[in-house]
Structure formats: structure tokens, C-alpha cells
Amino acid sequence: MTLTAETSRPSATAAAGRARRVRLLPRVAPYLQAAPLTVTLLLFLLVPILTIVAVSFWDYDSVRIYPDFVLTNYTELLTSPVTWKTYLNTLKYAALTWAITLGIGFTVAYFLAFHVRSTTWQMVLFLVCTIPFWTSNIIRMISWIPFLGRNGLLNSGLISAGIIDQPLEFLLFSDFSVVLAFVHLYALFMVVPIFNSMMRIDRALIEAARDGGASAAQTLWNVILPLTKPGIAIGSIFVVTLVMGDFITVRLMSGGQSASIGLMIANEISLLQYPAAAANAVVLLAVVLIMVVAMLRVVDIRKEL
Amino acid sequence: MNSSRRGLSFYLLGAFFALFVLFLYGPTATILILSFQGPEGGLTFPMNGVSLHWFRNLFEQQAVGDFGGSFRRSIALGLMVMVLTVLFSVLAGFAFRRRFRGSGPIFYLAVASLIVPSILVSLGIGLFFNILGLEPSWYSSALGAHLTWTLPFGLLIVFAIFNRFNPAYEEAARDLGATPWQTVRHVVLPILLPSLIGVGLFGFTLSYDEFARTLMTAGSFNTLPLEIYGMTTNVTTPVLYALGSLTTVFSFTVIGLFFLGLIALRRHRLRRTGA
């Protein structure tokens, strides 16, 4: 009697333990599964940003940086007319790139989604648009040089066609070439989300619009455009944040003649003025976040996620 | 739209699309051609003969910095980023199938990672390592920096996959007595496999071409994009185009292999199911 009781007790506790583990596992599992991604992002995104915020209050001289709490980095940044001019220039790039990529992205996505009828062709043409995304940005920028240069393809073509007799100087190393490169690099970020939104539109709505007597333009304006807004918002967020933070495109394509906030930060980094760069970066992050929140206020993108 | 005759708008839009594709690929094609410049040729047209001179030049040590080493480092880094991106984002994707406390903040952290300008990630990690007294290197700090760019993409793709995933397959497996692990191993993962290869392609190519996030995090040894960037400031011969052509061809090869892999996988499965 006692013997059976003694032998049965451990197995009973084991069973209870197993039951508890079975009940516990589903509750713990999501945390374990999300942990690697979360820890990586905390360690390499959140902590670095907090570091930047901390260092933006530090002091520095020409040799090293000192832990401190000074506001000079911010006051110097915000009282300098150069900062404001640079922000204005960066915003100009962002606005121009946004408007042009939106026009191109919407048109290309509209063609793919509503005018290409076979799904195979749709996928093939969509891939043709996305493949450059998987190649080097720097190479894609450099590749404009033989095209736009003083003796480049475009100038020699225009001269031999008799349209101009002097090579156009504004083509390369100018605001024109900077915006052109931005559009070239980032148009894709507009095409993909807009195409995605358009593919989700119920085709019956378009039939209904046509049956109701709407012209193609009316359908586009009153049915397709409103339903595409979430995609436009996502594309806009990508394009605007990428342009606002850029430094490499502006440096390469303006030939060092134009400035952007990212380039200003990069220059401060190369001069080892880390606290100044950090203050500049904090302000840039605030500006970018305000722009993103403003865009999300206008369009609700939660349906797309 | 459904009328059998295509209207004028179709041809106008089609022409616009063709111009867009020309705009996307045209410049790259130009440097591909120019990299075969003759030995006396310059950075622009006309072609001064046709030769492999600049490709040979590329492999001579003194012509450019450390092209071979940076290429190997970029590939190794890309492969590490690829493996970790697939692993971490699929695991997190499983987590997000259930509602759990903290899922909201984690999601916003991932989205924030896409929005934060690259130069901040680069500067922040550089400063962080500096303060801790750690030496930044391509396999530690740059790896982390690249993951902040690839993981959110990976996560969003995995979300999209799970949205379309039919849970009936899992229920069927469970009804037939499969353990949770067997269900994942033999049912869920095989269904997800093609998309996971896609996540891997994203991870590898985004890392292989990443510049801004590597700038302050690579330490003393350059990755290939940093090497190319260095060349743009001090190399004025078509050797730059030769390098550009090589790395572009390499990217296209990787993308091509990915699609071949997908096709092979599909064929293999069709044969196995006897369809």
C-alpha cells in the first residue's frame, strides 16, 4: 500500500510538471521567438540612438570628446544660418524627389495593375522594375557620369543633332543631377507599395463605376486614387526619409557643390566633431519623425500592414 | 479595360513604362559598355578601341586598394546577414501569429528601424563601440548595422506570408497526431520555403550593397561598397567601371540563381507529387 503510494507520487508530480510546462510553453514561446529580433534591434538601433542623444550634450575639442552636459552643440547648430540653408536645400530635394517619384510610381503601377492583363506578364514586368533595387546604389549613381558629363552621351547627342552648340553644364554636378539620381534610386520605393495597393482593389468596384457611366478619368480620380492612398503614403514615407537622411548621393552627384543635412553630419563625423554631429543627427531624427507622423495623420496605413 | 481592343491610353502608358525601364537600366548599360574601353580610353564615349585592359588592371594590386579582400568580406558579411535575417524574422513571424504583451512596441521598433536615417545608425553604433572601447569591425558592428536594415524588411515579408497562410494545413497535421515541432518541420516550413528564399535574397543583396550603414561601423577593413566609394574620389580611369560592371554582374547572378532555385524547387515538388 505504502509502496504503491510512494511509487505513484513521483510520476504524478512529473505529470503535473509536464502539464504545467505544456501550459507555460505557449505563453513563453512568443517571447522566445521574438527575442533574437528584438534584442538585435534594441542593441543596434535603440541603444545607438540613445548614445547619440547622450553624446549630443557632450563637449569636444580638436583632439577628443568629453562627457559633459552642455547645450552649445544645439545652440551653435540652430543659430547658424548655414544649418537653416542646408535644411531648406534638403527639403527642396525631398519635395522634388517626392513629387517626381509619385508621378512616375503612380503611372507605372497603374499601367501594371490595370492595363497589363496576364498575371504572368504582370509579375515579369514588376520584377523588371524591382531588380535594380538589388544592385549597388553607388554604381547606379556613377553610371550617370558618362551619360550626363560635359562630353557625355546626352551632350554629344544634342550637339550632333544640332539642338545646342555648347555642351550643357547644368547636367552633371548640379541640383539637376542630384534629383535625377534620387529619382533613379528611389522611384522603386513608390512603385512597389502603390502597385500593391492597386492589386488589392476589388475589380467589381471599377466595373460598377463604368456601369454607372464614369469615364476612365473619373474612375481613376474617384475610385482608384482614394483606394491607393495607403500605398502612396508608404511610398512617400520611404522616399522622404531616404532623401532627408542621404549624404552619399548629394556628395557624388553634386560634385561637392551642394549640401544636405546628412552630408553636413558626415562632414562633422570626418572632422571627429562627434558631439556636433550627434546634435545635428538628433534634430534630423526629430524632423524626419514629425514628417512621418504628419503623413500618417493624413492617411491611415494600418489596413496595409 | 476588358474590351478586346486596346485603347490609346494603353499604348501611351506602355510607352511611359518602356521609358521608365530604359531610365532604370540605360545608365548601367553604358558603364557596362565603357568598362571595355581600350587602354587609352577615358571615362566617357567615344570608345577608344575595345579591350579587357581595365578588368586586368582591376586585379593588379597597385591599381586599386584591396579589391579581392573587400569583395570576400562583403560576401561573408552578406551571407551572415542572410542567415540571421531569415532565422530571426521567421521566428519573430511565428511569435506575431499570437497576440502577446509587448508585440506592439516590438513592431514599432522594427518599423522605426526602416525610418531612422542610415547615417544615424552608422554614427550611433560607431559612438557606442567607441565609448565601450570596442574596436568596430565588419563582422560585429557592421553586421548589427546591416541587420537594422534587413530585419524589418524580413519581418514585413514574413507577415505578408503568414497573412496568406491557410491554418487548415496545421490543423490537419495536428488532427493526424503531429507534435507542434513535426507540424512546423513537415508542414509549415515546406510551405513557407520559397518565400524564405526570397527573404534570404533580400538579406544578402541589401547587405552586399549597403554603404551608409557601413561607413562608421566597418572598422579598419573595407567592404566592397566602401572600396568603390573610395575609388570614386581618387580613380579617374575606366577601372572604376570595370569594378562596377563586375559587381553588377555578380548581383544579377545572385538574383538569377535565386530564380533558378525557385524553379528547380517547384519542378522537384511537382515531380514528387506526381502531378
Interface residues (C-beta under 8 A of the other chain):
Chain A: P26 A29 P30 Y31 L32 Q33 A34 P36 L37 T38 T40 L41 L42 L43 F44 L45 L46 V47 P48 I49 T51 I52 V55 I104 T107 V108 Y110 F111 L112 F114 H115 L125 V128 C129 I131 P132 W134 T135 S136 N137 I138 I139 R140 I142 S143 W144 I145 P146 F147 G149 N151 G152 L153 S156 H184 A187 I206 R210 A216 I237 F238 T241 M244 G245 D246 F247 I248 L252 G262 I265 A266 I269 Y274 A277 A278 A281 L284 L285 V288 L289 V292 L305
Chain B: M1 R6 S9 F10 L13 G14 F16 F17 F20 V21 F23 L24 Y25 G26 P27 T28 T30 I31 L34 L43 T44 F45 L84 L87 F88 S89 L91 A92 F94 A95 F96 R98 F100 G102 S103 I106 L109 A110 A112 S113 L114 I115 V116 P117 S118 I119 L120 V121 L123 G124 I125 G126 L127 F128 N130 I131 G144 A145 L147 T148 L151 L155 L156 F159 L201 T205 L206 Y208 D209 F211 A212 L215 M216 P225 I228 Y229 T232 L240 Y241 G244 T247 T248 S251 F252 V254 I255
